Amino acid sequence: MPAIFRYARLRLGNADRAEDATAEVFEQAWRSVGSFEDRGLPPRAWLFGIARNVVGSHRRWLFRQPPQVALEAFDGPGGDSGLSAERLDLAQAIADLEPPHAEVISLRFLNGLSLEETAATLGISIDAVKGRQARALLALRARLAEA
């Protein structure tokens, strides 16, 4: 549940909306557990697929604008709620990426999904994830070099 919440918070930019979306993800998962097909991937790939659809619905309904990145999603564990300069630069650089690139960075590196899980979540091939990830990392490196 915490990983789904972090994903929703990152994409929606608001903790309250992320809580609502997270609850909706697990409600939809509960209602459609009968349709779950074991494809050799952990169930979290299926949950992230549901989360992606729920967050997309929330974004279309609430925002009608490009995806945002919430800086709070970059807070580390522990009592220190402050963001380091490096984390702020990283958050801003990810926010400036094209939406598909920001999403693959979020899924792969902030949420720790494997290539297979990311492909299943996005509904694309593993090779497409690899290509999108490579382009996203190049763009991210370029933005961080500017900072």
N, C-alpha and C positions, 0 to 999 in steps of 0.2 A: 504494500500500500504506500509506503513512503516514496518509493521510486515513481509510482504513478502520480502521486501528489506533486513531486518535484518537477516532473515533466509538464504537468498541467500548469503549475505555477510559472514555470519558465515561459511557456507559450502564451499564457493568458495575462501575465503581468500583475496578477492580483490574487492574494491568498484566499479571500472569500470565494471568488469565482472558481479558483482551483479546488477548493474543498467541495463545492457543488459539483464540479465536473468529475472529481474523483469518486464521489458517491454515486454519480450517474454511471460511471464506468463499471463499478462493481455491481450495481443493480442490473445493468444490461448483461454483464457476464453471468450473473446468477440466473437471469431469465433465459439466456441462450446457451447454457452449459451443455445442453443436449446436442448442440450443433458443433461442439468442439471436436476437431479432427486431430488425432495425434499424428504429427508429421515429423516426429523425432526431435522437435524443438521444445524447450521449456515452455510451460504455459504462459510465462510472462510475455513472450512474443505475441501471443494471442491477446493478452490484456493490453499491451501497448498498441496493438492494432485497434482495439476498441477505444482506447484513450485517444488515439489520433483522430478517429471519427467524431468522438464526443467533443474534443477540443475544437475541431474544425467547425462543428455545428455551433458551438458557443461563440467562436470568433465571427462566423458569418452573421449570427444573430445580434451579437453585442457591438462589434467593432466596425465591420466593413472597411478595414484598413490592413496594411501589411502586418505580418506577425511581429510581436514585440518580444523582447527578452527582459525578464524581471531581474534586476540586480540582486535581489534578496535570494534568488535561487543559487547564487554563487557563494553564499555564506557557508563557511566551514563548520564542522562540528565543534562542540564545546561552547564555552561561555562567551567567547569573543565574537560579537555580532558585527564588528567592523570589517569592512572590505579593504584589503591591501590595495596599493596602487596597481599592482600586477593584475589582480582579479578584476579591478575596475576597467583596466585597459582591455582585458580579455572579454569581459561582458560587453563592452562597447563595440569591440571588433566583431563579436558574434552577432550583435544586434544589427550591425551594418551589412552583414552578409545577405545575399538573396535568400528568400524563405526556404527553398529546398536545401540549400547549403547549411543554413542555420539548423534546420531540422535534423539533418544527418549528423552534424557535430553534436547536437544535443543527445540524440539517441545513442550514438557510438561512444562518446567520450564522457559526457556528463551523467548518462544513465547506465553506461557499461554494457549495452547490448552487443551481442556478437554480430558478425556480418550476416549470418543466417537469420537471426532474430530481427535485425534491422530490415532486411529484405522482406521478411514476412509482414512486418509492421507497415512498411511503406507500400507493399504490394508490387514490388519490382524485383528484378533478378539480382543475384549476388554481384554479378559483374557491373550492373548499373549502380549498386551501392558503392562498389569500389571506385568507379569512375567519379561519382558524385562526391565521395569522400576525398578523393585526390584533388578535385577542383576546389572543394571547400577549404581544404588545408592550404592550398596555394594562395587562395584569396585571403584566408585568415593570416597567413604569414606576411603577406603584403600589407595588410592593414596594421598588423602589430609592428612592422618595420617602420611605418609612417608615424606611429605614436611616440 
